[in-house]
């Protein structure tokens, strides 16, 4: 992730340049740096379950799909930093995913 030297906004990749979406400032990319570029701005966590044993902790939670009472869980900050994290669950039986917010 690159930030604009002039205004501090996050810059977007455009070919061999970084372009500021706020002030339009452009700067060349460092040719020696490794960059990972995605089309999606929202971070999504990939959880793989199934034949291999998950390294996620488990808890008692009823799956809304199959009624199983065991699920893997993890927490992720998806809203503003001053709000609490969201708990995500993955059923140990059917792999249905759901979340629980503090509201």
C-alpha positions as CSV (number, residue, x, y, z in Angstrom):
1,X,0.0,0.0,0.0
2,X,1.3,3.4,-0.9
3,X,0.3,6.8,0.4
4,X,0.5,10.1,-1.4
5,X,3.5,12.3,-0.4
6,X,1.5,15.5,-1.0
7,X,-1.9,14.8,0.8
8,X,-1.4,11.5,2.6
9,X,-4.3,9.7,0.8
10,X,-4.0,6.1,-0.3
11,X,-2.8,5.7,-3.9
12,X,-4.0,3.3,-6.5
13,X,-1.9,1.4,-9.0
14,X,-2.1,2.4,-12.7
15,X,0.5,0.6,-14.8
16,X,4.0,1.6,-13.6
17,X,2.6,4.5,-11.6
18,X,0.9,5.2,-8.2
19,X,-1.9,7.7,-8.7
20,X,-3.5,9.5,-5.8
21,X,-7.3,9.3,-5.9
22,X,-7.7,12.6,-4.0
23,X,-5.2,15.1,-5.4
24,X,-4.1,13.3,-8.6
25,X,-0.4,13.3,-7.7
26,X,1.5,10.6,-9.6
27,X,4.7,8.8,-8.7
28,X,6.6,5.9,-10.2
29,X,6.5,2.4,-8.6
30,X,9.7,1.2,-7.1
31,X,10.9,-1.5,-9.7
32,X,12.7,-3.5,-6.9
33,X,9.6,-3.7,-4.6
34,X,7.2,-6.6,-4.5
35,X,3.6,-5.5,-4.8
36,X,0.4,-7.5,-4.4
37,X,-2.5,-5.9,-6.3
38,X,-6.1,-6.8,-6.0
39,X,-9.3,-5.4,-7.6
40,X,-11.2,-5.7,-4.4
41,X,-10.7,-3.0,-1.8
42,X,-12.4,-4.9,1.0
43,X,-10.2,-7.4,2.9
44,X,-11.7,-10.9,3.0
45,X,-10.2,-13.7,5.1
46,X,-10.2,-17.1,3.5
47,X,-10.9,-20.0,5.8
48,X,-10.2,-23.5,4.5
49,X,-12.0,-26.3,6.2
50,X,-12.8,-29.9,5.2
51,X,-10.6,-32.9,5.0
52,X,-7.7,-31.3,6.8
53,X,-8.0,-30.4,10.4
54,X,-8.5,-26.6,11.0
55,X,-6.1,-24.7,13.2
56,X,-8.9,-22.4,14.3
57,X,-10.3,-22.8,17.9
58,X,-13.7,-24.4,18.3
59,X,-16.6,-23.4,20.6
60,X,-20.2,-24.4,21.3
61,X,-22.4,-22.5,18.8
62,X,-25.5,-23.8,17.1
63,X,-25.3,-23.8,13.3
64,X,-28.4,-22.1,11.8
65,X,-28.2,-24.5,8.8
66,X,-27.8,-28.0,10.2
67,X,-28.2,-27.6,14.0
68,X,-24.7,-28.9,14.8
69,X,-23.5,-27.5,18.1
70,X,-19.8,-27.1,17.4
71,X,-18.1,-24.4,15.2
72,X,-14.7,-23.0,14.5
73,X,-14.4,-19.3,15.3
74,X,-12.3,-16.2,14.6
75,X,-12.6,-12.5,15.1
76,X,-12.0,-9.8,12.5
77,X,-12.1,-6.0,12.5
78,X,-14.5,-5.1,9.7
79,X,-15.9,-1.7,10.8
80,X,-14.3,1.4,12.2
81,X,-11.4,0.9,14.6
82,X,-13.4,2.4,17.5
83,X,-16.0,-0.4,17.2
84,X,-15.8,-3.9,18.4
85,X,-14.6,-6.8,16.3
86,X,-17.0,-9.2,14.5
87,X,-17.0,-12.9,15.5
88,X,-17.2,-15.3,12.6
89,X,-18.2,-19.0,12.9
90,X,-17.7,-22.0,10.6
91,X,-19.7,-25.1,11.3
92,X,-17.6,-28.2,11.9
93,X,-20.1,-30.4,10.1
94,X,-21.6,-28.6,7.1
95,X,-19.0,-25.7,6.9
96,X,-21.8,-23.1,6.9
97,X,-20.3,-19.6,7.7
98,X,-22.1,-17.0,9.8
99,X,-21.2,-14.0,11.9
100,X,-22.2,-12.4,15.2
101,X,-22.0,-8.6,15.7
102,X,-22.1,-6.8,19.0
103,X,-25.1,-4.4,18.6
